[in-house]
Amino acid sequence: MIQILGDLSILIFQLINLSINKFNEIRDWLATAKYKKGDPMRTQDFLRDIGIVEGLKSSEKRFPDGSQYRFEVPGIQKPAAMAALIEATDKYGVTVHRVTQTKGIMLLTDSEIQEMIEMAKKARMELFLSVGPRATYDTSATANTKEGARIGYRLRGYKNLLYAVEDVKRAVELGVRGIVVYDEGLLWVLGKMRSAGELPENVHFKVSAHCGHGNPASAKLLQKIGADSFNPVRDLQIPMISAIRQAVNISIDLHMENPKSSGGFIRHYEAPEIVKAASPVYLKTGGAVAAHHGWDTTELQAAERVRQVFLVQSMINRYYPDAKISSLGTRDMAIPE
């Protein structure tokens, strides 16, 4: 009986040893496996082969003038707010490279657009106007439900696509050279129109965060179909941002702060590290002043948005003083004509 128990113990020990050795073999194979001819590709290797990699690294990419970062202030809906913003840049001694209107081109009169164009030209800054037609302005009942909100500002049906193109054409004919896009299909159409000469070659298309993209593959797709600037979802961590930067060459637009409707988080202390990882990058600043997207910024609030730019600039000056900010009026900027 004792002999039997001893033999059984030895057998169990050998089985355990065999299992451990087999586990180690499988673990080592998974850690070192490389795809070869006839073998399935490892997903990470395939992603790397198509230009998508993981890992945090400092970006060596730059704007054409050699700079790393620029400032964008969103939510400037009317000429009066824009005038207040420009005046405040002198008061705080900061540079704002891009002003973005978010309520829609169709909600501005020709004279309002022309007034904003003249101010942007004089200040040598970019003016981006947003496409007006969108699901939330449409007759869509779905877009106004909790689950249907995932539609975002995308376009429904042929007619809304047509209206959106007409909205863009009107702004471009008046001299606007920067357009915020909320629909990937529309971006594809506008890119085709630009390539065909139906839109000026120097019109820039910026993809909004409201499209909901947040990974390197999406960024590469958007760049391929015509995006000149890409605003990923607001809450990406810096390694996630770095992976996107390594995948594309177009500028990335990143929120330094957000209204409560978008989470209310503030990233001022992260700004220096974001510049290092995401260059060339637009630091989108001033959102905390608004209650929600599309907020009709007052003149006082426009000045407060510039104050927020000053705070972010101060962080960069303190923690990354060698970072290079772009000058105003550089040739690649979407300054109105």
C-alpha positions in Angstrom: 0.0 0.0 0.0 2.8 2.3 0.9 4.6 1.5 -2.4 1.4 2.3 -4.3 1.0 5.6 -2.6 4.6 6.4 -3.3 4.3 5.6 -7.0 1.1 7.6 -7.2 2.9 10.6 -5.6 5.7 10.3 -8.1 3.3 10.2 -11.0 1.4 13.2 -9.8 4.6 15.1 -9.3 5.7 14.2 -12.9 2.3 15.3 -14.3 2.6 18.7 -12.5 6.2 19.1 -13.8 5.1 18.3 -17.3 2.2 20.8 -17.1 4.5 23.5 -15.8 7.1 22.8 -18.5 4.4 22.8 -21.2 3.0 26.1 -19.9 6.4 27.7 -20.0 6.9 26.5 -23.5 3.6 28.0 -24.6 4.4 31.3 -22.8 7.9 31.5 -24.4 6.4 30.8 -27.8 3.8 33.5 -27.5 6.5 36.0 -26.3 8.9 35.3 -29.1 6.7 34.2 -32.0 7.3 35.9 -35.3 5.1 35.3 -38.3 6.8 33.4 -41.1 5.8 32.2 -44.5 2.8 29.9 -44.0 2.3 31.0 -40.4 -0.6 33.2 -39.2 0.5 36.8 -38.7 0.7 38.2 -35.2 -1.7 41.1 -35.0 0.9 43.5 -33.6 3.3 42.7 -36.4 0.6 43.3 -39.0 -0.4 46.6 -37.4 3.3 47.7 -37.4 3.6 46.8 -41.1 0.7 49.1 -41.9 2.2 52.0 -39.8 0.4 51.5 -36.5 2.5 51.1 -33.4 2.1 51.3 -29.6 4.3 53.2 -27.2 5.0 56.7 -25.9 7.7 58.6 -27.7 8.6 62.2 -28.3 7.4 63.4 -31.7 10.0 64.7 -34.2 7.3 65.9 -36.6 6.7 69.6 -36.9 4.6 72.2 -38.6 6.1 73.5 -41.9 7.7 76.5 -40.1 9.5 74.1 -37.7 7.2 74.8 -34.7 5.6 72.2 -32.4 2.4 73.8 -31.3 -0.3 76.4 -31.9 -3.4 77.6 -30.0 -7.0 77.2 -31.1 -10.0 78.8 -29.4 -13.4 77.2 -30.1 -16.9 78.5 -29.7 -16.5 82.0 -31.2 -19.8 82.2 -32.9 -20.2 85.9 -33.8 -18.1 88.9 -35.0 -18.4 90.7 -31.6 -17.0 87.7 -29.7 -14.2 87.4 -32.2 -13.3 91.1 -31.9 -13.2 90.7 -28.1 -11.0 87.7 -28.4 -8.5 89.5 -30.6 -8.4 92.5 -28.2 -7.8 90.1 -25.3 -4.7 88.5 -27.0 -3.0 91.9 -26.8 -4.0 92.3 -23.2 -2.6 88.9 -22.2 0.3 88.9 -24.7 -0.5 85.5 -26.2 -0.8 84.1 -29.7 -4.1 82.5 -30.9 -3.6 80.8 -34.3 -7.1 79.5 -34.9 -10.6 80.6 -34.1 -13.4 78.0 -34.5 -17.1 78.7 -35.0 -19.2 75.7 -34.1 -22.9 76.5 -34.5 -22.8 76.2 -38.3 -22.2 78.3 -41.4 -25.9 78.5 -42.2 -26.6 80.4 -39.0 -24.4 83.3 -40.0 -25.3 86.0 -42.5 -22.9 86.8 -45.4 -22.1 90.1 -43.7 -21.2 88.4 -40.4 -19.0 85.9 -42.2 -17.3 88.7 -44.1 -16.7 90.7 -40.9 -15.1 87.7 -39.3 -13.0 87.1 -42.4 -11.7 90.6 -42.3 -10.7 90.4 -38.6 -9.0 87.0 -39.2 -7.0 88.4 -42.2 -5.9 91.5 -40.2 -4.9 89.3 -37.2 -3.2 86.7 -39.6 -5.1 83.9 -37.9 -7.1 81.0 -39.1 -10.9 81.1 -39.2 -12.7 77.7 -39.2 -16.5 77.6 -39.7 -18.5 74.5 -39.0 -20.8 72.7 -41.5 -24.4 73.7 -40.5 -26.6 70.8 -41.6 -26.4 68.0 -38.9 -28.6 65.4 -37.4 -29.5 67.6 -34.4 -30.7 70.4 -36.7 -32.6 67.9 -38.9 -36.0 66.3 -38.3 -34.4 63.2 -36.8 -36.2 62.0 -33.7 -33.5 59.4 -33.1 -30.8 62.0 -32.7 -32.7 63.5 -29.8 -32.9 60.2 -27.8 -30.3 58.9 -25.3 -29.2 56.0 -27.6 -29.7 57.9 -30.8 -27.3 60.6 -29.7 -24.6 58.3 -30.9 -25.5 59.6 -34.4 -23.7 62.7 -33.4 -23.8 65.5 -36.0 -23.7 63.2 -38.9 -25.8 63.7 -42.0 -29.0 61.8 -42.8 -30.0 61.1 -46.4 -29.0 62.6 -49.8 -30.6 66.0 -49.3 -28.7 66.8 -46.1 -25.4 65.8 -47.8 -26.3 68.2 -50.6 -27.2 71.0 -48.1 -23.9 70.4 -46.3 -21.9 70.8 -49.5 -23.8 73.9 -50.4 -23.0 75.3 -46.9 -19.3 74.7 -47.5 -19.4 76.3 -50.9 -21.0 79.4 -49.6 -18.4 79.9 -47.0 -15.5 79.2 -49.4 -17.0 81.6 -52.0 -16.9 84.4 -49.4 -13.2 83.6 -48.6 -13.2 81.1 -45.8 -10.4 78.6 -46.0 -11.1 76.4 -42.9 -14.0 74.1 -42.5 -15.0 71.9 -39.5 -16.5 68.6 -40.6 -18.7 66.3 -38.6 -19.4 63.5 -41.1 -16.8 61.2 -42.6 -18.8 60.7 -45.8 -19.0 64.5 -46.3 -15.2 64.7 -45.7 -14.7 62.2 -48.5 -16.9 64.2 -50.9 -15.2 67.4 -50.0 -11.8 65.8 -50.5 -12.8 64.6 -53.9 -14.1 68.1 -54.8 -10.8 69.7 -53.8 -8.9 67.2 -55.8 -11.1 67.8 -58.8 -10.7 71.6 -58.5 -14.3 72.2 -57.4 -12.9 73.7 -54.2 -9.7 75.6 -53.8 -6.6 73.6 -53.1 -5.8 75.6 -50.0 -9.2 74.9 -48.2 -8.4 72.9 -45.0 -10.8 70.3 -43.5 -10.8 69.8 -39.7 -12.5 66.7 -38.3 -14.4 67.4 -35.1 -14.1 65.4 -31.9 -17.9 64.9 -32.3 -17.1 62.3 -34.9 -15.9 60.1 -32.1 -12.6 58.9 -33.4 -9.8 58.0 -31.0 -7.3 55.4 -32.4 -4.5 55.4 -35.0 -6.4 53.4 -37.6 -9.3 56.0 -37.7 -6.7 58.8 -37.9 -5.0 57.2 -40.9 -8.4 56.7 -42.6 -9.4 60.4 -42.1 -6.0 61.6 -43.4 -6.4 59.4 -46.4 -9.9 60.8 -47.4 -9.0 64.4 -47.0 -8.5 65.6 -43.4 -5.9 68.3 -42.8 -6.4 68.4 -39.1 -7.9 65.9 -36.7 -9.6 66.4 -33.3 -9.8 63.0 -31.5 -12.1 62.3 -28.6 -11.3 64.6 -25.7 -10.1 62.2 -23.0 -7.3 60.2 -24.6 -4.3 59.5 -22.4 -0.9 60.7 -23.6 0.3 57.2 -24.8 -2.9 56.9 -26.8 -2.2 60.3 -28.4 1.4 59.3 -29.1 0.2 56.2 -31.0 -2.0 58.5 -33.2 0.8 60.9 -33.8 3.1 58.1 -35.0 0.5 56.9 -37.5 -0.3 60.3 -39.2 1.4 63.5 -40.3 -1.6 65.9 -40.2 -1.9 68.2 -37.2 -3.8 66.9 -34.1 -6.1 69.1 -32.2 -6.4 68.4 -28.5 -8.6 69.9 -25.8 -6.8 71.4 -22.9 -10.1 71.8 -21.0 -13.7 71.0 -21.5 -17.2 72.2 -20.6 -19.1 70.2 -18.0 -21.2 68.6 -20.7 -18.0 66.9 -22.0 -16.6 65.9 -18.6 -15.3 69.2 -17.3 -11.7 67.9 -17.1 -8.7 70.3 -17.3 -5.3 69.3 -18.7 -3.1 72.4 -18.2 -0.4 70.6 -16.4 -0.3 68.0 -19.1 0.2 70.5 -21.9 4.1 70.3 -22.0 4.0 66.5 -22.3 1.2 66.7 -24.8 3.3 69.0 -27.0 6.2 66.6 -26.8 4.1 63.6 -27.8 1.7 65.1 -30.3 3.6 67.8 -32.2 2.5 69.3 -34.5 -0.5 70.0 -32.3 -3.2 72.6 -31.8 -3.9 73.1 -28.1 -7.6 73.7 -28.1 -8.2 76.0 -25.1 -11.0 77.9 -23.5 -13.7 75.2 -23.5 -14.2 75.3 -19.7 -15.8 78.8 -20.1 -18.7 77.2 -22.0 -21.6 75.3 -20.6 -21.8 73.0 -23.6 -20.8 72.6 -27.3 -22.2 75.3 -29.5 -22.3 77.7 -26.6 -22.9 81.3 -27.8 -19.8 82.9 -26.3 -20.3 86.5 -25.1 -17.6 89.1 -25.5 -16.7 88.8 -21.8 -16.4 85.0 -22.1 -14.3 85.4 -25.3 -11.8 87.3 -23.3 -11.9 84.7 -20.5 -11.1 82.0 -23.1 -7.9 84.0 -24.0 -7.1 84.1 -20.3 -7.2 80.3 -20.4 -4.7 80.3 -23.3 -2.4 82.5 -21.1 -2.6 79.9 -18.3 -1.7 77.0 -20.7 1.1 79.0 -22.2 2.5 79.7 -18.8 2.6 76.0 -18.0 4.6 75.4 -21.2 6.9 78.2 -20.5 7.6 76.8 -17.0 7.9 73.1 -17.8 9.0 73.0 -21.4 10.6 76.3 -22.2 12.3 75.0 -25.3 9.0 74.1 -27.0 8.6 76.1 -30.2 5.3 77.9 -30.8 4.3 78.8 -34.4 4.3 82.4 -35.7 1.1 84.0 -37.0 0.5 84.1 -40.7 2.6 81.1 -41.8 2.0 79.9 -45.3 0.3 76.6 -44.4 -2.3 78.2 -42.2 -6.0 78.4 -43.4 -6.2 82.2 -43.3 -9.2 83.6 -45.2 -8.8 85.3 -48.5 
